[in-house]
Amino acid sequence: AATGNCYTLAASGITLDCNGYWIRGNGVGSLVNNSANIGNVTIKNCQFANATFGVDLFNVSNLVVWNNNWSMTSLRLEQNSSIMQNTTISFNTNLSNATFNQTINMTFENNTLSNLFVNQSGPATILALSNRYVNNTITNGKTVINDMAFGFERNLVINQTGFDFTGFGGLFLNNTWKNTSLSARTTNSARDTRILGNKFDTNGTTNAVCLDFNSGSSSNLTIANNTILECGILISGAGGNSTLRDNNITTTISAPSRSSVILISSTSDILLQNTTITSNTGNEYDIWLSLTRNITIANSTIRTTVETQLTGVIVDVSNSTL
């Protein structure tokens, strides 16, 4: 057991291999930290417990954190004077929080955790860059990704209170989202984002909008080949020069906070193509265009088993082509 800090790394080329043993704290401090800019560090096979941070490092390059278990403790990596790059975080379990600030070329894969924060508190002018998040399971809590040219692929995201992101050139590919809304609602840009081949399912209980672009600087979006169950898409004051194509959306349970399956508002130059909507609620519009310009809806299908005045397409003060 440790009181406060346990291991302080002061040189490069260190490997800490716990071989499955526990490092336990007294509820405060960091079990592993560093006192200088270092590189080529590996931390593996450890059981961290009962500390503010199991691992708390700054300005470390070529870092590997592999196959550790975390109990009532968290992981924090940040830079304050030099670049923190080429980090690999993999096969860690039970992380309660993972916080990364200004990481570059990080690989974050095959981990299980409850909260993920990337550059949440970093300077607005310095984003994380070219990080990849692959095959992780993120449950409960909240995720904030403030990253540029990142890849978020084959992850399972469950019961998050929010998943917010910003940054240029993000890719969300083949992820599964359950009871979680993917949102770009910050004042920073989320331009050139691609959301491809994802599955969203809210079971009709929470998060009536599962794709939420409500930021004036979110443009050049590509939302394609997604399967969306019991939730809708909102593009409001954002999304100019964007394409929504080959998406399949099904709603069978009405949601009072969702006025339509697809709501496009206060934006322009959007192509909605090859989209299939199956709506069986009768309590919401299928597609609602409001205060828009140059919206094209082509080769799309709307199916409903409930004939009401709300089904179909409503065009409200818009210049569009159907």
Buried (B, 14 or more C-beta within 10 A) or exposed (E): EBEEBBBEBEEBEBEBEBEEEBBBBEEEBBBBBBEEBBBBBBBBBBBBBBBBBBBBBBBBBBBBBBBBBBBBBBBBBBBEEEEBBBBBBBBBBBBBBBBBBBBBBBBBBBBBBBBBBBBBEBEEEEBBBBBBBBBBBBBEBBBBBBBBBBBBBBBBBBBBBBBBBBBBBBBBBBBBBBBBBBBBBBEBBBBBBBBBBBBBBBEBEBBBBBBBBBBBBBBBBBBBBBBBBBBBBBBBBBBBBBBBBBBBBBBEBBBEEBBBBBBBBBBBBBBBBBBBBBBBBBBBBBBBBBBBBBBEBEEBEBEBEEEEEBBBBBBEEBEBEE
